[in-house]
Amino acid sequence: MNLDKILHGLSYGSEVFAYFTTIALYTQKKNKISFLLLTLMSIIVVTETLGKFKNFFPSASNIFVVQNIEMLLEVMIYLLIYYLSVTSLLLKRWIAAMLIFFILFSIGAAFFLQPLTYTFPTKSIVLGGIFILASILMFFYEGLKNGAQNNFYKSYLFYISVGLFIFYANEIPVMTLLNYFVEHNSEMAKVYVIINLKLIVSIIFYSLYSFGIIWTIKK
């Protein structure tokens, strides 16, 4: 078994495990954020399952488009989660503005810059990644400011945010390089290196994601 298959398998396994931890989280904390996380993880697992076992789903004619849409939805849902997570009206307005701008930009990019039928939405993902990093910093700022009041470090979203920050801090340069390689018809070996790096960071993120949920709901 080569490295590509091992990384894809580990990445898929980490996502499925994270999905089950999210179910456990939702059964214990039935709030808007846990519902959004469950919705997001359900979309991710279904999409990744279709991609991993695409030979068994002949009716799903274009898995590539589905996966591209899933990546855009992922950014939107995370921005919505951070909108709900902060209490400051000013921070909410900033995150709402970023969410609206991202939606409008993604629609425009899908029609005029990077059609979802034949290329990754790298420009939209880079923009969304910047917005998510900014939203996480806002969440950290408010949480650290009021940490003693709301047990910030004991929140599952704190641990998820640490992993998500690492993920998108890597995703931005990765997607930028992927966009460059695709536009310049680079060797497939270079593209595979970028994809493998993306998979490694994904495994790290979902491992932290699961750890954060398990650690906090056990307390």
C-alpha positions as CSV (number, residue, x, y, z in Angstrom):
1,M,0.0,0.0,0.0
2,N,1.5,3.4,-1.0
3,L,1.6,6.6,1.0
4,D,-1.3,8.1,-0.9
5,K,-3.7,5.3,0.0
6,I,-2.5,5.3,3.6
7,L,-3.1,9.0,4.0
8,H,-6.5,8.9,2.3
9,G,-7.5,6.0,4.6
10,L,-6.3,7.7,7.8
11,S,-7.9,11.0,6.7
12,Y,-11.3,9.3,6.0
13,G,-11.1,7.3,9.3
14,S,-10.4,10.5,11.3
15,E,-13.4,12.2,9.7
16,V,-15.7,9.3,10.5
17,F,-14.4,9.1,14.1
18,A,-15.0,12.9,14.4
19,Y,-18.5,12.4,13.1
20,F,-19.3,9.9,15.9
21,T,-17.8,12.2,18.5
22,T,-20.0,15.0,17.2
23,I,-23.1,12.7,17.5
24,A,-22.1,12.2,21.2
25,L,-21.6,15.9,21.6
26,Y,-25.1,16.7,20.2
27,T,-26.8,14.1,22.4
28,Q,-25.3,15.8,25.4
29,K,-25.4,19.5,24.4
30,K,-28.4,20.1,22.1
31,N,-27.6,23.7,21.1
32,K,-27.2,25.6,17.8
33,I,-23.5,25.1,17.6
34,S,-23.5,21.4,18.2
35,F,-26.3,21.1,15.7
36,L,-24.3,23.0,13.1
37,L,-21.3,20.8,13.8
38,L,-23.4,17.7,13.4
39,T,-24.8,19.0,10.1
40,L,-21.3,19.9,8.9
41,M,-19.8,16.6,9.8
42,S,-22.8,14.7,8.2
43,I,-22.2,16.6,5.0
44,I,-18.4,15.9,5.1
45,V,-18.8,12.2,5.8
46,V,-21.4,11.7,3.1
47,T,-19.3,13.6,0.6
48,E,-16.1,11.8,1.5
49,T,-17.8,8.4,1.4
50,L,-19.2,9.2,-2.1
51,G,-15.6,10.1,-3.1
52,K,-13.9,7.1,-1.5
53,F,-16.4,4.5,-2.8
54,K,-17.4,6.3,-6.0
55,N,-17.4,3.0,-7.9
56,F,-20.4,1.9,-5.8
57,F,-22.4,5.1,-6.5
58,P,-23.0,5.2,-10.2
59,S,-25.9,7.6,-9.8
60,A,-23.6,10.2,-8.3
61,S,-22.2,11.2,-11.7
62,N,-20.0,14.1,-10.7
63,I,-18.4,13.6,-7.2
64,F,-15.9,16.3,-8.0
65,V,-18.6,19.0,-8.1
66,V,-20.1,17.7,-4.9
67,Q,-16.8,17.8,-3.1
68,N,-16.2,21.4,-4.3
69,I,-19.6,22.5,-3.0
70,E,-18.9,20.7,0.3
71,M,-15.6,22.7,0.8
72,L,-17.5,26.0,0.3
73,L,-20.3,24.9,2.6
74,E,-17.7,24.0,5.2
75,V,-16.4,27.6,5.3
76,M,-19.9,29.0,5.5
77,I,-20.9,26.8,8.4
78,Y,-17.7,27.5,10.3
79,L,-18.2,31.3,9.9
80,L,-21.8,30.9,11.1
81,I,-20.6,28.9,14.1
82,Y,-18.2,31.7,15.1
83,Y,-20.9,34.3,14.5
84,L,-23.0,32.4,17.1
85,S,-20.1,31.9,19.4
86,V,-19.1,35.5,20.0
87,T,-21.3,37.8,22.1
88,S,-19.9,41.2,21.2
89,L,-22.2,43.0,18.7
90,L,-19.1,44.5,16.9
91,L,-17.5,41.0,16.4
92,K,-20.8,39.6,15.2
93,R,-21.1,42.3,12.6
94,W,-17.5,41.7,11.4
95,I,-18.1,37.9,11.1
96,A,-21.5,38.5,9.4
97,A,-19.9,40.8,6.9
98,M,-17.2,38.2,6.1
99,L,-19.8,35.5,5.7
100,I,-21.9,37.6,3.3
101,F,-18.9,38.7,1.3
102,F,-17.6,35.1,1.1
103,I,-21.0,33.8,-0.2
104,L,-21.1,36.5,-2.9
105,F,-17.5,36.0,-3.9
106,S,-17.9,32.2,-4.1
107,I,-21.0,32.5,-6.3
108,G,-19.2,35.0,-8.6
109,A,-16.0,32.9,-8.7
110,A,-18.0,29.7,-9.5
111,F,-19.5,31.5,-12.5
112,F,-16.7,33.6,-13.8
113,L,-13.3,32.5,-12.4
114,Q,-13.3,28.9,-11.3
115,P,-16.3,26.9,-12.5
116,L,-16.9,24.0,-10.0
117,T,-17.3,21.5,-12.8
118,Y,-13.6,21.3,-13.7
119,T,-11.4,23.0,-11.1
120,F,-11.0,23.4,-7.3
121,P,-12.5,26.6,-5.9
122,T,-9.0,27.6,-4.6
123,K,-9.6,31.4,-4.7
124,S,-12.8,31.0,-2.7
125,I,-11.2,28.6,-0.2
126,V,-8.2,30.9,0.3
127,L,-10.5,33.9,1.0
128,G,-12.7,31.7,3.3
129,G,-9.6,30.5,5.1
130,I,-8.5,34.0,5.8
131,F,-12.0,34.9,7.1
132,I,-12.0,31.7,9.3
133,L,-8.6,32.6,10.8
134,A,-9.9,36.1,11.6
135,S,-13.0,34.7,13.2
136,I,-11.1,32.3,15.3
137,L,-8.8,35.2,16.5
138,M,-11.9,37.1,17.4
139,F,-13.3,34.1,19.3
140,F,-10.0,33.7,21.1
141,Y,-9.8,37.4,21.9
142,E,-13.3,37.4,23.5
143,G,-12.8,34.1,25.2
144,L,-9.5,35.0,26.8
145,K,-10.9,38.4,27.8
146,N,-13.8,36.6,29.6
147,G,-12.1,33.3,30.2
148,A,-12.7,33.2,34.0
149,Q,-16.4,33.8,33.5
150,N,-17.3,31.1,30.9
151,N,-14.6,28.4,31.5
152,F,-13.2,29.1,28.0
153,Y,-10.4,26.5,28.2
154,K,-13.0,23.8,29.1
155,S,-15.1,24.5,26.0
156,Y,-15.0,21.9,23.2
157,L,-15.1,24.8,20.7
158,F,-11.7,26.0,22.1
159,Y,-10.0,22.7,21.2
160,I,-11.8,22.6,17.8
161,S,-10.7,26.1,17.1
162,V,-7.0,25.3,17.8
163,G,-7.2,22.5,15.3
164,L,-9.1,24.5,12.8
165,F,-6.6,27.4,13.0
166,I,-3.8,24.9,12.3
167,F,-5.8,23.5,9.4
168,Y,-6.6,26.7,7.7
169,A,-3.2,28.3,8.4
170,N,-2.0,25.4,6.2
171,E,-4.9,25.4,3.8
172,I,-4.3,28.9,2.6
173,P,-0.7,28.3,1.2
174,V,-1.6,24.8,0.1
175,M,-4.6,26.0,-2.0
176,T,-2.5,28.9,-3.3
177,L,0.2,26.5,-4.5
178,L,-2.4,24.1,-5.9
179,N,-4.0,26.9,-7.8
180,Y,-0.5,27.9,-9.2
181,F,0.3,24.3,-10.2
182,V,-3.0,23.7,-11.9
183,E,-2.9,27.0,-13.8
184,H,0.6,26.3,-15.0
185,N,0.1,22.6,-15.9
186,S,2.7,21.4,-13.4
187,E,3.8,17.8,-13.0
188,M,1.2,15.6,-11.2
189,A,3.9,14.7,-8.7
190,K,3.9,18.2,-7.4
191,V,0.1,18.2,-7.1
192,Y,0.2,14.9,-5.2
193,V,2.7,16.4,-2.7
194,I,0.4,19.3,-2.0
195,I,-2.6,16.9,-1.7
196,N,-0.7,14.7,0.7
197,L,0.3,17.6,2.8
198,K,-3.4,18.6,2.9
199,L,-4.3,15.1,4.1
200,I,-1.7,15.1,6.9
201,V,-3.0,18.4,8.3
202,S,-6.6,17.2,7.9
203,I,-5.7,14.1,10.1
204,I,-4.1,16.4,12.7
205,F,-7.2,18.6,12.7
206,Y,-9.8,15.9,13.1
207,S,-7.7,14.2,15.7
208,L,-7.7,17.4,17.8
209,Y,-11.4,17.9,17.0
210,S,-12.3,14.5,18.4
211,F,-9.9,14.8,21.4
212,G,-11.5,18.2,22.3
213,I,-15.0,16.8,22.2
214,I,-14.2,13.7,24.1
215,W,-12.0,15.5,26.7
216,T,-14.7,18.2,27.4
217,I,-17.9,16.1,27.4
218,K,-16.3,13.6,29.9
219,K,-15.8,16.4,32.5
